Amino acid sequence: MDVITRQCGTSTEMIEQHYSHVKPEMFADALSGVTFDKEEPKALSKKTLNRRAKTAARDEKRFKEWAEGIHDVGVFSAKYSEIILLISSA
């Protein structure tokens, strides 16, 4: 309590006078640092679900193309990096 009084520039008596009625239970959410949604999340629209599915399919296709483009360690497809790095075995 002394730290709080020094930080606030007031006395212990003043803090007790003004805040003694406050109980931690009154501010449980704020004091815990965790908030819980009281409502169920809204269902995603068909448009959003379709967009997410298309994005996932596109990303999977790109990854497969990228994986097929790598033949040896150190060789990267110019399509993805604009730089071809070759590690010679000389």
Helices and strands as residue ranges (DSSP letters): H 2-8, H 12-19, G 24-27, H 28-32, H 46-69, H 78-81
